[in-house]
Amino acid sequence: MAKSYDVIIIGAGPAGMTAALYASRANLSVLLLDRGIYGGQMNNTAAIENYPGFKSVLGPDLAKDMYDSATQFGAEYAYGSVESVEDQGAVKVVKTDSDTFETKAIVIGTGSEYRKLGVPGEDTYGGRGVSYCAVCDGAFFKNKHVVVIGGGDSAIEEGSYLTQLASKVTVIHRRDQLRAQQILQDRAFANPKMEFVWNSNVTEIVGDDKKVTAVKVNNNKTGEDSEIAVDGVFIYVGINPITKPFGNLGITDENGWIITNDHMETKVPGIFAVGDVRKKDLRQVATAVGEGGTAGQGVYNYITALGDQVKN
Ligand code: NAP
């Protein structure tokens, strides 16, 4: 028989872990599922300095503290890659690669993953100079020249982090203005190890039989092509939602982001969504935990109302 819970939370990032804390503290039985280690994108972040209570905290350290907090009232944590969710009304079935569970409610907090640039050489040199994680791979580029592609918070924050290791970090951006928060821009412009190539698209990542050696760049204003010699390429050109297992529920927009109301409810009763996977403007640890709390309480209200319906 399938093991059953009051609520299954899919994704153990800051949003999912906070939902687990609230739901278990409300005495619900909770399973927190993740296909990897708890913490989500926090694990790829060196210093978080916009989460209240900490002037600056290492992402993995905050993840561990949140996990301890989330599981203190009995929430169970398990590895599992969710493959499908079936809504049968008051009961929902969650299938992972190895198990089947039944639950009254679901909170989806699966987050997002970095988008690929989609140029020749990107896949060929994956793990051989091409990376999407400065914290994971930065140490391979000590005293070397790396490029960062993109102009958002990720590109500028991770680019700044890389200057602690690399000899030079060249940011290649397709416009002449960054999208990143002003404080990140100010720091980057003041950093002597950071250089900027504006109005430019990387058209190919080239290398030898071992590793990346250069990127080909096209200036989209002048049409001029050039080649920049590099040892590493860090790609931060946006994110995609991780919502493939939920495609059958009809809860996403045309780009796959999950639509909820202010209570974190999707249009399917008993299915909530929190954190980066939601269609929204601001993706931060601070916003994720607020949404997790709202959903944890919302699940409690939903299950209480379900019980009342059964009694009546
Ligand atoms: P993002 O904000 O979507 O920025 C993506 C960047 O890549 C943009 O500058 C965009 O250029 C560029 N880009 C997109 N497609 C491209 C292509 N095909 N070729 C070249 N460049 C391309 O993504 P993100 O920086 O990963 O951030 C994702 C979310 O996480 C955001 O909400 C962000 O605020 C949040 N975040 C926050 C922090 C923090 O608060 N410290 C840190 C990291 C991420 P255009 O500007 O021209 O569109």
Boltz pocket constraint, residues with backbone or C-beta under 6 A from the ligand:
constraints:
  - pocket:
      binder: B
      contacts: [[A, 50], [A, 116], [A, 117], [A, 149], [A, 150], [A, 151], [A, 152], [A, 153], [A, 154], [A, 155], [A, 157], [A, 172], [A, 173], [A, 174], [A, 175], [A, 177], [A, 178], [A, 179], [A, 200], [A, 201], [A, 236], [A, 237], [A, 238], [A, 239], [A, 281], [A, 282], [A, 283], [A, 284]]
      max_distance: 6.0
